[in-house]
Amino acid sequence: MRPMRGPLGVLAGALAVGGLVAWLALRPSGPPMVIEDLVEALPSATVQRPSPDVFRIVDASLGGQSKRAIQVAGSSRLVYAVTIPDGAALQVSLGLAEEAWTVAGEGVLFRILLSAPRETDQRQLLNRTVAPGRSPADRGWHDVEIDLSSYAGQTVELFFNTNAGPQEREARRGDLALWGEPRIVAPEP
């Protein structure tokens, strides 16, 4: 294919450059807006198992990086009802408190599930074991972002579960699982 020459070629080039400039100017920029801070919303979680007193809001430092977090010892479940805005994502960091890094064992299984009104089954969004006692690479925060845009406009339930590692029957109280800065974010309108 031959490149366009003459006035039409100049016009086509100008339109292409103009389109690129408009796209750059109109696209969302900067960090996304926090729509729902799930640490702050902990008291309004619809389910807190085994009981609300096992959950603590803490400022947790892992490997020198501090985050506001929900700390739980042992197996647990938190459920939040959240209305999902356009372009939304769930951001969360997973970790175990530093005092658990030298505890032998299989670590903690972090699972996030979603239940939507139009679906009959829960959808698994995350299934990750963090085991700093056996894997030094797990000593720190593990940042996760999950796209929720397909649920825009719906009120869904988000399930945050912690369980024993894959080979253990029960989580140990020394595991001290951390959900770091869980939040729903979306681009600014």
HUFENJO-V489668 format. One record per residue. N is the residue number from 1. RES is the residue in three letters. PHI is phi in radians with two decimals (NA if undefined). OMEGA is omega in whole degrees, 0 to 359 (999 if undefined). Layout:
n->N res->RES phi->PHI omega->OMEGA
n->N res->RES phi->PHI omega->OMEGA
This chain:
n->1 res->MET phi->NA omega->181
n->2 res->ARG phi->-1.46 omega->175
n->3 res->PRO phi->-1.17 omega->179
n->4 res->MET phi->-1.29 omega->179
n->5 res->ARG phi->-2.16 omega->176
n->6 res->GLY phi->1.45 omega->184
n->7 res->PRO phi->-1.06 omega->179
n->8 res->LEU phi->-1.17 omega->177
n->9 res->GLY phi->-1.13 omega->178
n->10 res->VAL phi->-1.13 omega->179
n->11 res->LEU phi->-1.11 omega->179
n->12 res->ALA phi->-1.08 omega->178
n->13 res->GLY phi->-1.12 omega->180
n->14 res->ALA phi->-1.12 omega->178
n->15 res->LEU phi->-1.13 omega->179
n->16 res->ALA phi->-1.11 omega->179
n->17 res->VAL phi->-1.13 omega->179
n->18 res->GLY phi->-1.07 omega->177
n->19 res->GLY phi->-1.10 omega->178
n->20 res->LEU phi->-1.10 omega->179
n->21 res->VAL phi->-1.09 omega->179
n->22 res->ALA phi->-1.11 omega->179
n->23 res->TRP phi->-1.08 omega->179
n->24 res->LEU phi->-1.09 omega->182
n->25 res->ALA phi->-1.28 omega->186
n->26 res->LEU phi->-1.70 omega->181
n->27 res->ARG phi->-1.23 omega->178
n->28 res->PRO phi->-1.08 omega->179
n->29 res->SER phi->-2.26 omega->179
n->30 res->GLY phi->1.36 omega->182
n->31 res->PRO phi->-1.23 omega->178
n->32 res->PRO phi->-1.19 omega->179
n->33 res->MET phi->-1.44 omega->176
n->34 res->VAL phi->-1.37 omega->181
n->35 res->ILE phi->-1.57 omega->182
n->36 res->GLU phi->-2.49 omega->176
n->37 res->ASP phi->-1.56 omega->186
n->38 res->LEU phi->-1.32 omega->172
n->39 res->VAL phi->-1.19 omega->179
n->40 res->GLU phi->-1.13 omega->181
n->41 res->ALA phi->-1.47 omega->182
n->42 res->LEU phi->-0.88 omega->181
n->43 res->PRO phi->-1.06 omega->181
n->44 res->SER phi->-1.71 omega->176
n->45 res->ALA phi->-1.02 omega->186
n->46 res->THR phi->-1.31 omega->177
n->47 res->VAL phi->-2.35 omega->175
n->48 res->GLN phi->-2.40 omega->183
n->49 res->ARG phi->-1.98 omega->9
n->50 res->PRO phi->-1.33 omega->175
n->51 res->SER phi->-2.85 omega->182
n->52 res->PRO phi->-1.04 omega->184
n->53 res->ASP phi->-1.29 omega->177
n->54 res->VAL phi->-1.51 omega->181
n->55 res->PHE phi->-1.78 omega->178
n->56 res->ARG phi->-2.29 omega->172
n->57 res->ILE phi->-1.56 omega->184
n->58 res->VAL phi->-2.38 omega->167
n->59 res->ASP phi->-1.71 omega->186
n->60 res->ALA phi->-1.86 omega->177
n->61 res->SER phi->-1.99 omega->177
n->62 res->LEU phi->-2.14 omega->179
n->63 res->GLY phi->1.02 omega->178
n->64 res->GLY phi->1.49 omega->179
n->65 res->GLN phi->-1.93 omega->183
n->66 res->SER phi->-1.67 omega->176
n->67 res->LYS phi->-2.53 omega->171
n->68 res->ARG phi->-1.34 omega->190
n->69 res->ALA phi->-2.53 omega->170
n->70 res->ILE phi->-1.77 omega->181
n->71 res->GLN phi->-1.82 omega->178
n->72 res->VAL phi->-2.50 omega->176
n->73 res->ALA phi->-1.88 omega->179
n->74 res->GLY phi->1.62 omega->180
n->75 res->SER phi->-1.24 omega->184
n->76 res->SER phi->-2.72 omega->174
n->77 res->ARG phi->-2.58 omega->171
n->78 res->LEU phi->-2.08 omega->177
n->79 res->VAL phi->-2.26 omega->177
n->80 res->TYR phi->-2.09 omega->170
n->81 res->ALA phi->-1.68 omega->186
n->82 res->VAL phi->-2.40 omega->172
n->83 res->THR phi->-1.57 omega->188
n->84 res->ILE phi->-1.59 omega->177
n->85 res->PRO phi->-1.43 omega->177
n->86 res->ASP phi->-1.02 omega->175
n->87 res->GLY phi->1.21 omega->187
n->88 res->ALA phi->-1.35 omega->175
n->89 res->ALA phi->-2.49 omega->172
n->90 res->LEU phi->-1.76 omega->175
n->91 res->GLN phi->-1.99 omega->177
n->92 res->VAL phi->-2.76 omega->174
n->93 res->SER phi->-2.01 omega->181
n->94 res->LEU phi->-1.84 omega->176
n->95 res->GLY phi->-3.00 omega->172
n->96 res->LEU phi->-2.08 omega->181
n->97 res->ALA phi->-0.94 omega->185
n->98 res->GLU phi->-0.97 omega->179
n->99 res->GLU phi->-1.16 omega->178
n->100 res->ALA phi->-1.60 omega->186
n->101 res->TRP phi->-1.15 omega->181
n->102 res->THR phi->-1.84 omega->178
n->103 res->VAL phi->-1.41 omega->179
n->104 res->ALA phi->-1.15 omega->177
n->105 res->GLY phi->2.52 omega->185
n->106 res->GLU phi->-1.58 omega->179
n->107 res->GLY phi->1.44 omega->183
n->108 res->VAL phi->-2.19 omega->175
n->109 res->LEU phi->-1.63 omega->176
n->110 res->PHE phi->-1.70 omega->177
n->111 res->ARG phi->-2.32 omega->173
n->112 res->ILE phi->-2.17 omega->179
n->113 res->LEU phi->-2.13 omega->179
n->114 res->LEU phi->-2.30 omega->175
n->115 res->SER phi->-2.09 omega->181
n->116 res->ALA phi->-1.98 omega->184
n->117 res->PRO phi->-1.04 omega->184
n->118 res->ARG phi->-1.63 omega->181
n->119 res->GLU phi->-2.03 omega->181
n->120 res->THR phi->-1.50 omega->181
n->121 res->ASP phi->-1.99 omega->173
n->122 res->GLN phi->-1.26 omega->178
n->123 res->ARG phi->-1.79 omega->177
n->124 res->GLN phi->-1.41 omega->180
n->125 res->LEU phi->-1.73 omega->183
n->126 res->LEU phi->-2.64 omega->174
n->127 res->ASN phi->-2.58 omega->188
n->128 res->ARG phi->-2.46 omega->174
n->129 res->THR phi->-1.66 omega->175
n->130 res->VAL phi->-2.02 omega->186
n->131 res->ALA phi->-2.37 omega->183
n->132 res->PRO phi->-1.18 omega->177
n->133 res->GLY phi->-1.19 omega->180
n->134 res->ARG phi->-1.97 omega->182
n->135 res->SER phi->-2.33 omega->179
n->136 res->PRO phi->-0.97 omega->178
n->137 res->ALA phi->-1.14 omega->179
n->138 res->ASP phi->-1.53 omega->181
n->139 res->ARG phi->-1.54 omega->180
n->140 res->GLY phi->2.73 omega->178
n->141 res->TRP phi->-1.48 omega->175
n->142 res->HIS phi->-2.11 omega->185
n->143 res->ASP phi->-1.38 omega->181
n->144 res->VAL phi->-2.30 omega->171
n->145 res->GLU phi->-2.29 omega->183
n->146 res->ILE phi->-2.10 omega->180
n->147 res->ASP phi->-1.22 omega->178
n->148 res->LEU phi->-2.01 omega->187
n->149 res->SER phi->-1.04 omega->179
n->150 res->SER phi->-1.24 omega->179
n->151 res->TYR phi->-1.86 omega->182
n->152 res->ALA phi->-0.93 omega->179
n->153 res->GLY phi->1.49 omega->181
n->154 res->GLN phi->-1.73 omega->170
n->155 res->THR phi->-1.66 omega->183
n->156 res->VAL phi->-2.05 omega->171
n->157 res->GLU phi->-1.88 omega->175
n->158 res->LEU phi->-1.87 omega->181
n->159 res->PHE phi->-1.86 omega->176
n->160 res->PHE phi->-1.92 omega->183
n->161 res->ASN phi->-2.03 omega->168
n->162 res->THR phi->-2.13 omega->180
n->163 res->ASN phi->-2.46 omega->176
n->164 res->ALA phi->-1.07 omega->175
n->165 res->GLY phi->-1.04 omega->189
n->166 res->PRO phi->-1.04 omega->184
n->167 res->GLN phi->-1.77 omega->184
n->168 res->GLU phi->-1.90 omega->179
n->169 res->ARG phi->-1.36 omega->182
n->170 res->GLU phi->-2.37 omega->175
n->171 res->ALA phi->-1.21 omega->178
n->172 res->ARG phi->-1.58 omega->181
n->173 res->ARG phi->-1.07 omega->180
n->174 res->GLY phi->-1.33 omega->183
n->175 res->ASP phi->-1.19 omega->176
n->176 res->LEU phi->0.80 omega->178
n->177 res->ALA phi->-1.18 omega->180
n->178 res->LEU phi->-2.24 omega->169
n->179 res->TRP phi->-1.75 omega->185
n->180 res->GLY phi->-1.49 omega->176
n->181 res->GLU phi->0.78 omega->176
n->182 res->PRO phi->-1.18 omega->182
n->183 res->ARG phi->-2.83 omega->173
n->184 res->ILE phi->-1.71 omega->180
n->185 res->VAL phi->-2.17 omega->177
n->186 res->ALA phi->-2.66 omega->177
n->187 res->PRO phi->-1.14 omega->177
n->188 res->GLU phi->-1.13 omega->181
n->189 res->PRO phi->-1.18 omega->999
